[in-house]
Amino acid sequence: MRLSHAPDYFARLADGSAGVVDCRPEARRSKPRDLAKFAGTQTACEAVGWDCRLVGETDRVRVANLRWLAGFRHPRFAEAGLEEAAEAAFAVPGPLVGQAAQVGDPILVLPVVFHLLWCGRLATDLSRSLGDHSLVSRAEG
């Protein structure tokens, strides 16, 4: 039997390894054809040394937040002076816009803060909608 399947995500990790992720609620994994597709994906990934994961449904709020932050992943949002000032401002956890305004004009500072969130240098609870009052802090470690 010939199958066609495109996993939901491909990831290249910092260490150079790779993997694919399929997101399918458990209630929708029982059809033989779907199970064959997931098994075929697993076999193909093993053949090339990739990790393969079948996970449940993704958290829509988390995905929306990550999509927003991904827009700030480019190095053009990394402004050295503002990065250090933003990290210092969030050494004490505080609301996103309020703390950013203490650094400078939020129109200039927020893209840097979003970049730092994307890079993992700042942290917030991404399971809640990102907004003005989201509690942001320096990332641990």
N, C-alpha and C positions, 0 to 999 in steps of 0.2 A: 504494500500500500504506500502510495506517495503522499506526503504531507507537506503543508506549507504553514509556517508559523513565524511571526515576528514578535520577539519578546518586548515587553513594555519599556525597559530601560537597559542601556549599556553603560557601564562605568569603568573608567580607567582610574585606578587608585594611585596615590602618591608614590607607592613603592614599585609602580610599573605593572602590577598585576591587573587583571581585568575580570569582569564578570557581567552577567546579565541577570535581570530581575523580571519575573512575571508576577503581576498583581491580579489575583483572581480570588474572589470570596470563596470560602470553603463550600458553600451551598452550590456553587457553579463549577465544581471540579469533578463531577461524577460521570459525565458522558465519556464513553470509551474513546471517541475520536479526540476529545480534549486531552484525556490522559495520555494518549499516544503522542500527541504534540509535545506535551511537557516532558515525556520520557525521551523523545527524540532530541529536544533541546538540551536536556541533561547530557545525553550521549555525545552530542556535537561539542558541547562545552568541555567535557572531559577530554575529548580528543585533542583539543587545542590548549588545554591547561587553564581554562577559565573557570571561575566560580559560577555556579548557577543556583538561583534561589527562586522558590515559588512561595510568595507571601500572600497574605490576605489583602483586602481592600486598603488602599492608602487613605490616610487622613486628609480630607479635602482642604481643611484649613492649613495644615502643615504644607501641603503641596502648593497652595496659593502663596503662602509666605515665601517658600523657597523659590518659586518662579519670580516673585517680585525681587528678592535679593539677588537672584542670578543676573538680573539686569545691571547690577553694580559690581560684577566680578572682574571687569576689565581693569588693568593697572592704571588707566587714566583717572580713576577715582581715588587712587592712592596718593595723597598729598602729604609728604613727610611731616611738615609742621602741624598740620591739622590732625593727622593720625595720632601723634603723640599727645596733643592737647585733648582729643576726644577720649583716648584711652585713660588719661589722667582724670578727666571729668567723670568717667564711669567707674573709677576705682571704688567709689561708693555707689551702689546700685541706685538708679533713679529713672524717672519717666523719660522716654525717648526724646521728645521735643524739648521738654524743660531743660534737660542736661545739655542737649545739643546747643540750645540758645545761650547757655553760659559760656560756650566755647566761642561763639560768633554768630553771624547771620545764618539761621537755619537753612536758608536756600543753598549756602555754600557748605555747611557742615553736615547736613543730613546725608548727602551722597557718600561722604567719607565714612560716616557711621554705618550706613548700609553695606559699604564695601568691607568694613571691619567685621560686621556680623557675618557676611558671606565667608570671609576668610577664617572665621572662628576666633578672632582676637577679642571680639565682644560677644556676649551671649544674651539670649532672651528665650522665653518660652514660646517656641514656634507652633505649639498646639493651640494657641490662642491667636486670634486675628491681630496682626501687627498694626498698631495705631499710636496716636500721640502719647498715650499714657502707658504703653508697654514698658515694663520694668527691664532695663538694660544694665548689664554689669560687665566688668572685665571677665574674660574667660578664665577658667581655672587652668593653671599650668601654663 
